[in-house]
Amino acid sequence: MFFLRRKKKIENINKREDNKIVKIGIDLMGGDYAPVSTMEGVLLALYDLKDLHLKITFYNKIDYQKLIQNFINKLPKRSKIYNYFNKNLETDILKRIEFIPCSNYISMSDKPVNILKNRDNTLVKVFELLRDKVVDGVLYAGNTGAFLETSILVVGRLNGVKRPALLTVLPFNKPVLLLDSGANAECKPEYLLQFSIMASIYYKKIISNSLPKLGLLNIGTEDIKGNLLTKESNKLISNYVSINNNLFEYVGFVEPYDVVNSKVDIVVADGFSGNIMLKSFESLGEYVFNFIRKEFSLNIFNKAIGLLSRRIFRRIKSYFDYSEYGGALMIGLNGVSVKTHGRANYRAIKNSINFTYKLILNDINSVILKELENIKNITLSF
């Protein structure tokens, strides 16, 4: 049975002021639980967003009609959503979906180098839709390496962007943006400066209109600590802020402790360090909650306390639940491209579609292009 209760989100979907439809491309085959969970999330998103239209690429041996019917059969009978799908499946839902068959798809174990050898696969096709402006954005839940490679090769970068990067929202006391969370293992100082600019634009357009505090991830907060990349990046970002302080307040080096305690709004790192920090937070959260669950099951007394505290722990756990957040934006691409968790369930897929929908409405790429154009007129050194 589906969990349909809405939760308060970090990011609420903007209300539309026009009748323009939003078109999103989705690879049905991406993710550990695809295509079932992907289809379920798609249908739930279509139920919520009446101006949403989807182009879905799928492996041609998959019976998508059966997936749709299985979804409807799982819904609580006599519920509002069940009645809606029974009444409006043909007249509304299916009219807002176009299914595009492909002869192949990319598995979680496929190597990125092999993707473009057979272009009639679901991942390449969905990015070609974005490149050709058939859709406004793309969502994918599968192979991260394949996603990164294909998005850059097929869609391309925004003019002036040296390296697109993965932007992830970390759910601590307040949302903290992490960029890069895994796209670029090796970086140069100018890449980290561009990450800072793009993340700040995202923050002001999506999270809050206030000036964000930005820190550079390091092994310590002292200026003498760090490797050559962090030291040179620190000088370059400091130089940029001395000339243009309208985008962010730079606080210098930060450690993971500062990130957890939300002392900054944005943390910038190379993709190698950022990905390790992200996965460490995810693993620690799972470990802590598994440990608590084990302790509450030791005896009757602990079980009674656990039962009384269940609602509190559910609420705390929801803050660390990847399915409640909209995935990672591949920022710097020539189009909106979102990568959600490989273990995404139906709720994660639905929330990721909502997230992609909002990014399309806010059109952050036009603001990024403008700021990168401004930077050409500024002489920076480190």
Beta strands, then each sheet from edge to edge (+ up, - down):
strand 1: 22-27
strand 2: 52-59
strand 3: 97-102
strand 4: 137-140
strand 5: 165-171
strand 6: 175-179
strand 7: 213-217
strand 8: 249-254
strand 9: 266-268
strand 10: 328-331
strand 11: 336-339
sheet 1: 3+ 2+ 1+ 4+ 11+ 10- 5+ 6- 9- 7- 8-
end
